[in-house]
């Protein structure tokens, strides 16, 4: 490796060996947990409980098959770019960029949407809301990330633990009040109790069912900071997904089953409203406070996710290279701050629902491209070392591919604006890539990029060893 490349990559190093599989599983749960508190239930208003249950099962299958596909690729290609890194190896630079752009749209817009919901929660608790609240949350949580990845992940685990406690406590309190008749209390337009709004409703409910799992695919973004990426990332992402299936089942069945599908389909805070409906008002207040912890957990962890993605895209030359310079604590400070500023500006629109719908479009495009990458890597690089192999192979990733394309059309069924606005962002990104960034890539191929990273890591490790040896000899 040339001295120039070594110097370039020496300024762009993450802190390795920080996260074991339990912290990574906690990261996966943190990404998602706010979706259990609100948002998913609007799918009941679109489809009735039976229709939403079908949508939720389909999306659970999509995410589980995608997670199994990502587990294989993240063990074989442990890079901070996650889905972008897999797609670049499978489809070349253009495919890598479009996949990275899709994930970036999801991860940049989701915190902007979540901070709007945090503002509403803060207003309900203490009567304060607005741009100053949004700015305060961005500043505090980007600040914690700037302190270092180990510190950030541990804070995130505590916040997520509080949110999970609220969900489990709600489930326990609602269980004695469960009545299956409450699941089918919506007025029907077609005579069907289970599908009161027909199959179109199921289609329109798909984006809301995704909120139960949205962003769990971000675990591989921590690959370069894992202790043993080949083992820890697959165990972390699969562990997170299994736990999220448990929490999703709790909220989807017990909340409308105790308080009624009709009422929960229109609720801004379904856990709180369900507890109030059964007379558990003290617990409802407690859960309302911890619901804010759930929103903060997702906000905090998705900031981590976008910073690692921007770092990887910048280091490779897809985005301006200055964004990937890391601090003395090996934190990508600019990759944390610049998208945070843009997200804060987006949050000033107040259009949280629209931004989440746009994030879902970005997500579904990235899922399709990541699932396709798994299929292409199996066919084009069968010799690639795969410490973990996806059960079912390309059949599993093909299921994820098909369902992600169906889910993408579901956003159009619910909100065509989100679909077209996101298409405009993709068009702008494509123009940027073909006009500028494809001519400024640091490496011509994924293999060359990974070889450079491996050589830089080896050189830095040797330098560290030499320094330790020098100190020992001096002593």
Beta strands, then each sheet from edge to edge (+ up, - down):
end
